[in-house]
Amino acid sequence: MKKIIFISTAIITLIFTSCGVDKTTYNDKIVTAHTALLEINQNVANNFENYLGKPEQKDAFVKFIDESLAKMQESKKTIEDLKPIEDEGMRDKLLEMYDTYTKTLELYKSKADIITNDANYDNVVELYNDELEKIQKLDTEIKIMQEQFASKNNIQLK
């Protein structure tokens, strides 16, 4: 009888602990996806000037944007696959950031003629800065949410 009670208790404990969400792993996935998005953004920023005002680079620019979009969609899957938990809104905000940056890259792609035309330099720089500002604002909001989530759940930030 003691063995049955012990085994039953062990099984029930296992069931309850496996149903919970490992908040450290959850946070790590959020941080990894956030970092991946920021790296894609940094790569675009580092290479944007290579195409700015260079009409002969239009096709290469469009290809570069398509490659960046593909990388972004791949890293976004990590967040989409996470089951929502009470996370201070991080998951939703990060998905918003991915969607915003997707729109930014699609905008760049649709304006490839303008971006690669040297007569539009000032307008393109303004466009780039406006789009960058949107991403930076969301990035700041996510970092605050990550700190709140980590503090609330006794998790060390990466």
C-alpha positions in Angstrom: 0.0 0.0 0.0 2.8 2.4 0.8 4.4 1.7 -2.6 1.1 2.5 -4.3 0.7 5.8 -2.4 4.4 6.7 -3.1 4.1 5.9 -6.8 0.8 7.8 -7.0 2.2 10.8 -5.3 5.3 10.7 -7.6 3.1 10.6 -10.7 0.9 13.4 -9.5 3.9 15.5 -8.6 5.4 14.8 -12.0 2.2 15.8 -13.8 1.9 19.1 -11.9 5.5 20.1 -12.4 5.4 19.2 -16.1 2.3 21.3 -16.7 4.0 24.4 -15.4 5.9 26.7 -17.7 9.7 27.0 -17.1 9.9 30.8 -17.0 13.7 30.8 -17.3 13.4 28.9 -20.6 10.6 31.1 -21.7 12.6 34.2 -20.9 15.6 32.8 -22.7 13.6 32.3 -25.9 12.3 35.8 -25.7 15.8 37.2 -25.2 17.2 35.0 -28.0 14.5 36.1 -30.5 14.8 39.7 -29.4 18.6 39.5 -29.9 18.2 37.9 -33.3 15.9 40.7 -34.4 18.4 43.3 -33.2 21.2 41.5 -35.0 19.2 41.5 -38.3 18.5 45.2 -37.7 22.2 45.9 -37.1 23.1 44.0 -40.2 20.7 46.1 -42.3 22.1 49.3 -40.7 25.7 48.2 -41.4 24.9 47.5 -45.0 22.3 50.2 -45.9 24.9 52.7 -47.0 26.3 50.2 -49.5 23.2 50.6 -51.5 22.3 54.2 -50.8 22.4 56.3 -53.9 23.7 53.5 -56.1 21.2 52.6 -58.8 23.4 49.8 -60.1 22.9 48.1 -56.7 19.1 48.0 -56.8 18.8 44.3 -57.5 21.4 43.5 -54.8 19.5 45.7 -52.4 16.2 43.9 -53.0 18.0 40.5 -52.6 19.6 41.7 -49.3 16.2 42.8 -48.0 14.6 39.5 -49.0 17.3 37.6 -47.2 16.8 39.8 -44.1 13.1 39.2 -44.2 13.6 35.4 -44.5 16.0 35.4 -41.4 13.4 37.5 -39.5 10.5 35.2 -40.3 12.6 32.2 -39.2 13.5 33.8 -35.8 9.9 35.0 -35.3 8.7 31.4 -35.3 10.4 31.0 -31.9 8.1 33.6 -30.4 5.0 32.5 -32.3 5.5 29.0 -30.9 5.7 30.1 -27.3 2.5 29.6 -25.4 1.4 32.9 -24.0 1.9 33.3 -20.2 1.7 36.2 -17.9 4.9 37.9 -19.1 4.3 41.6 -18.7 3.2 41.7 -22.4 6.7 40.7 -23.7 5.6 38.1 -26.2 3.0 40.4 -27.8 5.3 43.4 -27.8 8.1 41.3 -29.4 5.6 40.1 -32.1 4.7 43.7 -32.6 8.3 44.6 -33.0 8.8 41.8 -35.6 5.7 43.0 -37.5 6.9 46.6 -37.4 10.3 45.7 -38.7 8.8 43.4 -41.4 6.8 46.5 -42.6 10.0 48.6 -42.5 11.9 46.1 -44.6 8.9 45.8 -47.0 8.8 49.6 -47.2 12.6 49.7 -48.1 12.0 47.0 -50.7 9.1 48.9 -52.3 11.2 52.1 -52.3 14.3 50.4 -53.7 14.3 52.8 -56.7 14.3 55.8 -54.4 16.8 54.4 -52.0 19.3 53.5 -54.7 18.9 56.9 -56.5 21.5 59.4 -55.3 19.2 62.3 -55.9 17.1 61.2 -53.0 19.9 61.0 -50.3 18.3 63.4 -47.8 14.8 61.9 -48.1 16.2 58.4 -47.7 18.2 59.2 -44.6 15.0 60.8 -43.1 13.0 57.7 -44.0 15.7 55.4 -42.5 15.8 57.5 -39.3 12.0 57.5 -38.9 11.8 53.7 -39.3 14.8 53.2 -36.9 13.1 55.3 -34.3 10.0 53.0 -34.3 12.3 50.0 -33.7 14.3 51.7 -31.0 11.1 52.7 -29.1 9.8 49.1 -29.2 13.2 47.8 -28.2 13.2 50.0 -25.1 9.7 48.9 -24.2 10.7 45.2 -24.5 13.8 45.7 -22.4 11.7 47.3 -19.6 9.3 44.4 -19.8 12.1 41.9 -19.6 13.5 43.5 -16.5 10.0 43.4 -14.9 9.5 39.8 -15.8 12.9 38.8 -14.6 12.5 40.6 -11.3 9.0 39.2 -10.7 10.2 35.6 -11.4 13.6 35.8 -9.9 15.3 35.2 -13.2 18.7 36.5 -14.2 18.7 38.6 -17.3 21.1 37.5 -20.1 
